[in-house]
Amino acid sequence: MTPQVRLLELIDRFLAGRDRSMRLVNEIEDILVVDFMDTDVFETLTEAVSLYRPGAGAPYVSEDEMAEVLASARGLLT
């Protein structure tokens, strides 16, 4: 499986609400660092994935905010 396909799979799982865990977002972050450095996808997602803390409130990124950012990044991948 290519990194792009794996990243899309993880994004889709989050967007569908099947898994919104920190573990999943950490896996997204790992793929970004290894395979998408210096890309628009990295730039779009890096701040949000580093600040994702469901239920923690400001200044952290919520599930809904993460879903918006992931949807934008998904558009860059397809």
N, C-alpha and C positions, 0 to 999 in steps of 0.2 A: 504494500500500500504506500503510495507516495505521501509525502508530508502534506501536500495540498488536500488530498482526499481525506487524510486523517483529521486535519484541521476543520474541514467542512463537516465531517461527521460529528466532531465534538461541538461545533457551533450549533449544528442542527439539534443535537440532543439538548443543549441548553435552551435554545429558542422554543422547542416543543414542551419544555417544562419537565422533561424526564429526569434530568439531573442538573441541579443548579448549585452543586457543591463547590467548596473551595478546592477540593481535589481535582475536579474537572477543569476549573479555571487555571490551576497550577500546571496541569498537563498542557493546556493551551499555551501558557507562558513558556514552558519548556520548548515546545515546537517553534514558537516565534523566535526565541533566542538562537536556536540551533539552525533553523532553516529559512527564516524570513528577515534576518537582520538587514538593515538598509533597504527596506521595502515600504511601500505605503501601508501595507497590512500591519507591519510592525509599528509604524508611527501611529496608526489608528487605534491599536489595541494596548500598547505597552503601559500607558498610564492607568487605564481602567483595570487591567488585570492585576497590576501591582496594588491598587487601592480597593479591590473587591473584598467587601466584608458584609455579607448579607445580614441585615437587621442592626448594623452598628450605627447607622446614621451618619450625618456629615462629620468629617470631610470624606468619609469612605463612600465607595460606589455601591449602590443597592442592586438588587436583582433586576429591577425594571430598567435602571440606567445601563447595566451591563448588557441586557437584551438589546437595547437600542444601539449600543456600540458594536455588538457582535453582528447585528443585522447590517450595519453599514460596512463592516469589514467583509462580511459574506459577499456583498456586492462587488467588492474589489477582487475577490477570488474566482468569481464565475464569469 
